[in-house]
Structure formats: structure tokens, C-alpha cells
Amino acid sequence: MSLDKAKEAAALFNDYAKAYEEKYMYQTRYYDSFNEFCAWIRPMSARVLELACGPGNVTKYLLEQRPDLRLLGTDLAPKMLELARKNNPQATFELMDMREVGQLSEKFDAIMCAFGLTYLSKNEAQEFIAALASKLNPYGVCYLSSMEGNYEDSDWQGSGAGEDRQIFIHYHELSYLQGALEDNGLKVQTIDRLEYTDDKGKTIKDLILLATKS
């Protein structure tokens, strides 16, 4: 039986939920892209789905900018959801594997998935995008971010919060992510890249995509 790397990642983040919250609660480098995401959300009181919400750090920022949003956050780590509920009492949170998004009964005006793709394989990411597209209302917007790099370089690495345990990091490439979006009726509106050095001196390259459903 093959190892489910996404569930392994969720188990690690569950154990290190509090440390992750303390380290990553305020990620200001992404605020410009979050603002753009909010600007694309057309209706007031829009229904928004956030996948792999973690401790609710992105949720908190979105609701500060758009308190009218009706936001459902999901994550596979129960302790992350506990923190998300504490940080965002006005939002709703449910335990869910983001790969099961296609099983949701409702559709959404906007879908946020910040770095959830990092824990999905190439095939899983493409299947996930197809399922995500089916849950987006017409004129809806989605936000996807990932660590960018050659997919073949994906490997086990030390985690950001629990350095004594490793986590499998998938690097993704723009070509097939954009292809999956377009194949499922989503038009890529913006492609942003952020490059920075982490606290260990390693260069990190992030890819951020905003796409809309026509």
C-alpha cells in the first residue's frame, strides 16, 4: 500500500498546529495577491470556500478586507480547525480532505487554496483542479498557490514548523497547472511569482494563479 503523502502532511500539521500558527499567522508578502482575489469577488455576501485553511490565517485576512463574505474553511487537521475557529468565529469550518472538493453539494462564488497543492502530486493536482472548477459558479474566481520548480525535484524535506520530522514537498510547474485550469473552463487572469530566502538561507519560489470561470 503506497503512502498517502497528503495525509502524512496533515498528520504532521495536526501535531504542530500551534507552532505553525505562531510562525505563519501573518504572511504579509501574500497580502497583495489576497487583495486582488478579494477584488475579483463580485457579489456582496459571496459564498467563499477555503481549502487547506490551516489555522485560519488567510481566512482572517480575507474577512478583514471583506467582512460580508460567507466563508467555509476546510482542512484535514482537526487541531488546525480548532485554531481556525478561534481566530475566525464568524466563519464556518469543516474537516475535509481538499481532494474531496468535488463531493460538496453546493457551489461557490470564490475558492481559495493557498499552498494546498504543495502536498498533492501532479496527477492529484490536475484532478483537484477539475473538481474545483465544477464547484465554482459562473464568473467565480479561484486562487491557487504552490512552490514552483521542476516536478522531478519533489522530495522529502524538513517541515516549516516541526524540523525533527520530514514532509513531502511537491514542486509544481506553471505549464500543467495552467493547462488544467484552461481545460476545465477557467481563464487565468494573473500569474504572480514571489522569490525570497527562508530562515535557513534557502531560496523559495512561489507561484500564484488567479483564474475565473466564464
VONU-220673 format. One line per field, with one value per atom (N, C-alpha, C): residue number from 1; residue in one letter; z, y, x. Coordinates in pm, whole numbers. Atoms other than C-alpha are relative to their C-alpha. Example, Ala and Ser with C-alpha at 12.3 -4.5 7.8 and 13.67 -1.06 7.14 Angstrom:
seq: c(1,1,1,2,2,2)
type: c(A,A,A,S,S,S)
c3: c(0,780,0,-6,714,73)
c2: c(-119,-450,120,-119,-106,109)
c1: c(89,1230,90,-82,1367,-77)
# end
This chain:
seq: c(1,1,1,2,2,2,3,3,3,4,4,4,5,5,5,6,6,6,7,7,7,8,8,8,9,9,9,10,10,10,11,11,11,12,12,12,13,13,13,14,14,14,15,15,15,16,16,16,17,17,17,18,18,18,19,19,19,20,20,20,21,21,21,22,22,22,23,23,23,24,24,24,25,25,25,26,26,26,27,27,27,28,28,28,29,29,29,30,30,30,31,31,31,32,32,32,33,33,33,34,34,34,35,35,35,36,36,36,37,37,37,38,38,38,39,39,39,40,40,40,41,41,41,42,42,42,43,43,43,44,44,44,45,45,45,46,46,46,47,47,47,48,48,48,49,49,49,50,50,50,51,51,51,52,52,52,53,53,53,54,54,54,55,55,55,56,56,56,57,57,57,58,58,58,59,59,59,60,60,60,61,61,61,62,62,62,63,63,63,64,64,64,65,65,65,66,66,66,67,67,67,68,68,68,69,69,69,70,70,70,71,71,71,72,72,72,73,73,73,74,74,74,75,75,75,76,76,76,77,77,77,78,78,78,79,79,79,80,80,80,81,81,81,82,82,82,83,83,83,84,84,84,85,85,85,86,86,86,87,87,87,88,88,88,89,89,89,90,90,90,91,91,91,92,92,92,93,93,93,94,94,94,95,95,95,96,96,96,97,97,97,98,98,98,99,99,99,100,100,100,101,101,101,102,102,102,103,103,103,104,104,104,105,105,105,106,106,106,107,107,107,108,108,108,109,109,109,110,110,110,111,111,111,112,112,112,113,113,113,114,114,114,115,115,115,116,116,116,117,117,117,118,118,118,119,119,119,120,120,120,121,121,121,122,122,122,123,123,123,124,124,124,125,125,125,126,126,126,127,127,127,128,128,128,129,129,129,130,130,130,131,131,131,132,132,132,133,133,133,134,134,134,135,135,135,136,136,136,137,137,137,138,138,138,139,139,139,140,140,140,141,141,141,142,142,142,143,143,143,144,144,144,145,145,145,146,146,146,147,147,147,148,148,148,149,149,149,150,150,150,151,151,151,152,152,152,153,153,153,154,154,154,155,155,155,156,156,156,157,157,157,158,158,158,159,159,159,160,160,160,161,161,161,162,162,162,163,163,163,164,164,164,165,165,165,166,166,166,167,167,167,168,168,168,169,169,169,170,170,170,171,171,171,172,172,172,173,173,173,174,174,174,175,175,175,176,176,176,177,177,177,178,178,178,179,179,179,180,180,180,181,181,181,182,182,182,183,183,183,184,184,184,185,185,185,186,186,186,187,187,187,188,188,188,189,189,189,190,190,190,191,191,191,192,192,192,193,193,193,194,194,194,195,195,195,196,196,196,197,197,197,198,198,198,199,199,199,200,200,200,201,201,201,202,202,202,203,203,203,204,204,204,205,205,205,206,206,206,207,207,207,208,208,208,209,209,209,210,210,210,211,211,211,212,212,212,213,213,213,214,214,214)
type: c(M,M,M,S,S,S,L,L,L,D,D,D,K,K,K,A,A,A,K,K,K,E,E,E,A,A,A,A,A,A,A,A,A,L,L,L,F,F,F,N,N,N,D,D,D,Y,Y,Y,A,A,A,K,K,K,A,A,A,Y,Y,Y,E,E,E,E,E,E,K,K,K,Y,Y,Y,M,M,M,Y,Y,Y,Q,Q,Q,T,T,T,R,R,R,Y,Y,Y,Y,Y,Y,D,D,D,S,S,S,F,F,F,N,N,N,E,E,E,F,F,F,C,C,C,A,A,A,W,W,W,I,I,I,R,R,R,P,P,P,M,M,M,S,S,S,A,A,A,R,R,R,V,V,V,L,L,L,E,E,E,L,L,L,A,A,A,C,C,C,G,G,G,P,P,P,G,G,G,N,N,N,V,V,V,T,T,T,K,K,K,Y,Y,Y,L,L,L,L,L,L,E,E,E,Q,Q,Q,R,R,R,P,P,P,D,D,D,L,L,L,R,R,R,L,L,L,L,L,L,G,G,G,T,T,T,D,D,D,L,L,L,A,A,A,P,P,P,K,K,K,M,M,M,L,L,L,E,E,E,L,L,L,A,A,A,R,R,R,K,K,K,N,N,N,N,N,N,P,P,P,Q,Q,Q,A,A,A,T,T,T,F,F,F,E,E,E,L,L,L,M,M,M,D,D,D,M,M,M,R,R,R,E,E,E,V,V,V,G,G,G,Q,Q,Q,L,L,L,S,S,S,E,E,E,K,K,K,F,F,F,D,D,D,A,A,A,I,I,I,M,M,M,C,C,C,A,A,A,F,F,F,G,G,G,L,L,L,T,T,T,Y,Y,Y,L,L,L,S,S,S,K,K,K,N,N,N,E,E,E,A,A,A,Q,Q,Q,E,E,E,F,F,F,I,I,I,A,A,A,A,A,A,L,L,L,A,A,A,S,S,S,K,K,K,L,L,L,N,N,N,P,P,P,Y,Y,Y,G,G,G,V,V,V,C,C,C,Y,Y,Y,L,L,L,S,S,S,S,S,S,M,M,M,E,E,E,G,G,G,N,N,N,Y,Y,Y,E,E,E,D,D,D,S,S,S,D,D,D,W,W,W,Q,Q,Q,G,G,G,S,S,S,G,G,G,A,A,A,G,G,G,E,E,E,D,D,D,R,R,R,Q,Q,Q,I,I,I,F,F,F,I,I,I,H,H,H,Y,Y,Y,H,H,H,E,E,E,L,L,L,S,S,S,Y,Y,Y,L,L,L,Q,Q,Q,G,G,G,A,A,A,L,L,L,E,E,E,D,D,D,N,N,N,G,G,G,L,L,L,K,K,K,V,V,V,Q,Q,Q,T,T,T,I,I,I,D,D,D,R,R,R,L,L,L,E,E,E,Y,Y,Y,T,T,T,D,D,D,D,D,D,K,K,K,G,G,G,K,K,K,T,T,T,I,I,I,K,K,K,D,D,D,L,L,L,I,I,I,L,L,L,L,L,L,A,A,A,T,T,T,K,K,K,S,S,S)
c3: c(0,0,0,10,-108,108,-103,138,-55,38,119,56,-46,136,50,-46,174,142,-136,481,99,-85,620,35,-25,582,99,-92,756,142,-134,1047,65,-55,1089,41,-32,1074,118,-117,1326,128,-119,1571,27,-14,1507,-28,36,1465,69,-74,1737,-45,46,1626,-139,135,1267,9,-16,1378,43,-51,1568,-106,99,1275,-125,131,980,4,-8,1108,-87,76,936,-110,116,592,-95,70,461,-147,140,137,-96,87,6,1,-16,101,-131,127,-242,-85,79,-407,64,-67,-143,-32,35,-214,-140,137,-583,-7,-9,-506,47,-53,-299,-104,100,-580,-111,105,-822,48,-53,-591,-19,44,-747,97,-79,-535,146,-146,-183,63,-73,73,-83,84,-168,85,-65,-74,-40,26,-43,68,-53,6,12,-17,152,30,-12,115,63,-72,340,75,-64,561,115,-111,837,121,-121,1149,-28,34,961,-22,21,882,-126,121,526,20,-31,640,70,-81,892,-86,85,633,-96,96,379,66,-69,633,53,-37,746,-118,120,388,-48,48,305,108,-107,623,-45,52,402,-46,57,280,94,-74,388,-30,26,427,70,-51,470,-16,4,561,28,-20,540,17,-18,650,43,-36,714,139,-133,1050,104,-98,1341,87,-87,1556,-75,80,1272,-2,2,1256,134,-131,1630,5,2,1583,-97,99,1272,57,-63,1465,104,-102,1747,-66,67,1505,-84,90,1294,43,-49,1498,-94,92,1219,-121,113,968,45,-25,940,-45,33,937,8,5,847,-28,26,846,-138,135,483,-68,88,253,-125,115,-22,-129,119,-277,-16,4,-194,-30,26,-301,-96,95,-583,62,-68,-328,70,-62,-188,-83,71,-277,-53,42,-313,-87,79,-543,66,-67,-456,-99,82,-587,-7,-2,-496,78,-68,-393,19,-37,-213,40,-41,-188,1,-13,-59,42,-20,-90,33,-14,-62,-107,110,-397,34,-39,-230,49,-59,-76,-91,98,-391,-112,116,-670,-124,125,-1028,-42,40,-1110,96,-98,-786,-21,21,-858,-121,120,-1206,26,-34,-1075,94,-94,-794,-72,74,-1036,-76,72,-1241,95,-98,-928,50,-45,-808,-102,105,-1142,0,0,-1111,116,-117,-778,0,11,-899,-83,73,-1002,-122,113,-1337,51,-37,-1309,135,-125,-995,-22,6,-913,93,-87,-774,13,-34,-613,32,-26,-626,15,-13,-497,32,-18,-487,-1,21,-455,-143,141,-812,-19,32,-954,-89,80,-1158,82,-75,-1057,42,-30,-1067,124,-118,-782,130,-120,-540,90,-90,-228,144,-143,148,50,-57,340,144,-135,692,-8,3,771,57,-47,844,149,-142,1198,86,-77,1309,-69,75,1197,27,-28,1355,-84,88,1108,-141,139,733,-64,73,490,-148,143,118,-68,68,-83,-150,145,-438,-60,80,-670,-124,116,-947,-107,116,-1293,-58,54,-1448,-118,124,-1777,24,-17,-1648,94,-83,-1378,-84,86,-1631,-100,93,-1875,64,-70,-1617,23,-20,-1539,-131,128,-1904,-55,46,-1985,70,-77,-1721,3,18,-1839,87,-83,-1617,-73,68,-1763,101,-89,-1595,-23,8,-1519,40,-43,-1335,37,-40,-1286,76,-83,-999,52,-58,-875,111,-111,-541,28,-32,-465,125,-126,-120,62,-71,116,135,-128,412,112,-115,763,3,12,660,-117,110,366,-134,124,103,-82,88,-199,-28,21,-223,-116,113,-543,7,-10,-511,-129,117,-795,47,-40,-754,-127,117,-1006,43,-14,-1022,-130,120,-1263,22,-10,-1339,-92,79,-1475,-82,86,-1774,-18)
c2: c(-120,0,125,-119,332,102,-102,615,117,-116,890,123,-111,1191,118,-111,1442,-24,31,1263,1,-9,1234,146,-143,1611,53,-45,1667,-46,53,1446,82,-82,1646,137,-132,1978,-4,13,1850,3,5,1779,135,-126,2116,121,-106,2327,132,-123,2579,67,-56,2623,61,-52,2670,133,-124,2933,114,-104,3125,50,-35,3119,64,-38,3178,79,-66,3373,125,-125,3696,-8,14,3636,117,-124,3991,-3,1,3903,-42,46,3750,92,-83,4032,65,-62,4198,-98,99,3875,-31,20,3827,117,-117,4182,-12,17,4104,-105,104,3788,60,-64,3992,92,-92,4245,-72,78,3970,-61,58,3851,102,-101,4025,25,-31,3979,29,-16,4106,-128,122,3829,-125,113,3596,-122,127,3231,-39,26,3153,-130,125,2817,16,4,2799,-143,137,2467,0,7,2363,131,-132,2664,13,-9,2574,67,-65,2792,120,-112,3041,130,-123,3288,75,-66,3356,41,-31,3340,135,-123,3616,123,-116,3846,28,-18,3788,66,-55,3863,140,-138,4176,94,-82,4303,-3,17,4167,-70,62,4108,-51,48,4047,-145,133,3713,-107,118,3391,-112,83,3173,-135,135,2798,-42,46,2680,-149,144,2319,-33,50,2131,-145,141,1773,-21,8,1851,57,-50,1876,114,-105,2091,132,-123,2338,62,-52,2370,63,-60,2436,143,-134,2730,92,-81,2849,53,-43,2860,108,-101,3054,133,-122,3303,66,-52,3343,-50,50,3293,28,-34,3448,-92,93,3176,-140,140,2809,-88,87,2528,-146,142,2160,-81,93,1866,-62,53,1769,-8,13,1643,83,-88,1905,-77,83,1623,-47,39,1558,118,-119,1904,-29,32,1751,-62,64,1578,101,-101,1906,22,-15,1967,140,-137,2344,53,-68,2579,133,-117,2889,111,-115,3239,19,-11,3212,-118,110,2938,38,-31,2997,-129,114,2732,46,-52,2875,-113,98,2619,-141,138,2312,-90,78,2200,-56,44,2163,-145,135,1836,-97,87,1692,-32,37,1500,72,-63,1624,-49,55,1389,44,-45,1475,147,-143,1847,23,-16,1812,-47,48,1607,97,-97,1857,124,-119,2150,-26,34,1971,0,4,1910,141,-138,2268,79,-74,2406,-33,41,2209,62,-59,2382,152,-145,2736,52,-61,2949,76,-86,3135,136,-125,3446,-8,18,3298,4,-11,3327,-103,89,3084,48,-38,3141,-127,116,2873,46,-29,2896,-128,118,2650,42,-18,2626,-43,26,2642,-62,63,2421,-119,121,2111,-108,100,1844,-115,111,1583,25,-34,1768,-14,20,1696,-105,92,1525,27,-19,1484,112,-112,1795,20,-40,1930,92,-83,2086,137,-136,2453,18,-17,2402,-109,111,2063,-54,30,2036,-142,135,1693,-104,90,1541,56,-43,1549,-6,-9,1628,-4,8,1555,126,-125,1876,-24,8,1874,138,-120,2139,-14,4,2229,99,-79,2379,72,-83,2657,-68,53,2471,-92,94,2186,51,-60,2386,91,-87,2648,-82,87,2372,-62,61,2204,102,-105,2533,27,-32,2612,-116,117,2256,-14,10,2294,131,-119,2625,118,-111,2858,81,-89,3158,59,-56,3254,150,-146,3625,59,-51,3679,-117,94,3488,81,-72,3614,-97,79,3489,80,-61,3564,-84,71,3475,64,-50,3507,-106,91,3348,-32,38,3148,14,-20,3147,-96,89,2868,37,-46,3063,-64,66,2859,93,-81,3036,-71,54,2980,75,-59,3039,-40,25,3073,43,-29,3066,22,-35,3234,21,-8,3192,45,-39,3372,-32,39,3228,18,-23,3298,-94,87,3095,87,-84,3250,-62)
c1: c(85,0,88,-84,151,-35,17,198,-81,78,-63,71,-85,169,-82,84,-115,-49,45,-248,115,-118,104,28,-19,137,-102,106,-197,27,-30,-90,111,-108,230,-51,52,49,-97,87,-202,83,-86,81,67,-72,247,-89,94,-67,32,-25,14,129,-127,375,-15,24,258,-76,76,6,92,-88,274,98,-101,517,-59,52,285,-131,130,-15,-6,2,86,105,-88,234,-24,30,239,41,-45,420,-111,109,97,-121,119,-138,-45,40,-129,-81,75,-244,-134,129,-514,-94,81,-634,-57,47,-656,-110,104,-853,-131,121,-1099,-64,53,-1134,-76,67,-1241,-132,123,-1520,-111,96,-1818,-115,120,-2131,32,-4,-2178,-53,39,-2224,29,-38,-2046,32,-31,-2010,142,-141,-1638,42,-55,-1466,151,-145,-1118,42,-48,-937,140,-128,-645,23,0,-720,99,-94,-472,-62,52,-509,-89,89,-727,73,-76,-451,-47,52,-569,-145,139,-930,-12,4,-864,24,-29,-712,-115,110,-989,-120,118,-1262,24,-30,-1083,-22,19,-1096,-145,138,-1442,-84,79,-1646,-136,129,-1952,7,-12,-1812,-56,48,-1982,99,-117,-1677,-8,-14,-1646,145,-138,-1297,7,-16,-1182,148,-136,-873,-8,-5,-765,59,-61,-600,-96,98,-850,51,-52,-621,16,-1,-578,-139,137,-956,-37,25,-971,54,-60,-735,-73,72,-919,-131,127,-1247,25,-34,-1081,34,-45,-926,-109,104,-1242,-138,130,-1560,-116,108,-1766,-6,-3,-1671,-41,36,-1770,115,-111,-1515,-43,31,-1536,126,-110,-1296,-21,14,-1235,135,-114,-963,-28,25,-927,-20,19,-914,-143,140,-1280,-92,80,-1397,-115,105,-1599,-123,112,-1821,-92,85,-1955,-126,128,-2320,-22,23,-2304,112,-101,-2118,34,-54,-1919,33,-36,-1851,151,-146,-1483,57,-68,-1241,146,-138,-912,71,-82,-640,145,-137,-313,94,-106,-34,-47,45,-254,59,-57,-112,137,-134,227,0,8,106,-74,64,-54,97,-79,115,-51,42,95,-138,131,-194,-109,99,-373,-34,23,-330,-90,82,-479,-144,135,-774,-69,54,-822,-51,41,-838,-129,123,-1103,-119,108,-1313,-32,19,-1259,-81,71,-1380,-149,141,-1704,-78,65,-1777,3,-7,-1724,-116,110,-2020,51,-39,-2015,48,-65,-1794,71,-73,-1641,150,-145,-1272,64,-76,-1018,143,-138,-678,74,-84,-410,144,-142,-56,75,-84,230,145,-143,604,30,-26,729,139,-128,1003,-24,13,1072,-68,75,823,90,-90,1101,86,-79,1276,-80,82,988,64,-72,1122,-40,20,1108,89,-75,1214,-43,40,1213,-120,121,878,27,-19,837,-20,29,709,62,-57,841,124,-120,1201,53,-48,1252,-74,75,1003,-2,-3,1001,-139,125,724,33,-29,699,-50,32,708,-4,14,575,24,-17,710,-89,88,469,46,-41,513,-121,107,310,-70,56,259,-118,110,46,-108,105,-132,-90,78,-238,-80,71,-330,-122,114,-554,-110,100,-728,-75,63,-792,-81,75,-901,-134,123,-1171,-79,82,-1311,36,-44,-1109,106,-94,-927,96,-101,-601,7,0,-619,134,-130,-293,91,-105,31,103,-97,246,105,-108,580,66,-72,744,124,-124,1105,60,-55,1257,90,-90,1508,-60,59,1378,103,-88,1527,119,-115,1766,90,-81,1904,-34,40,1719,-89,83,1570,-132,134,1195,-65,71,1000,-147,144,623,-70,82,372,-143,137,31,-82,88,-251,-139,141,-587,-70,74,-840,-149,145,-1205,-74,88,-1494,-95,83,-1668,-137)
# end
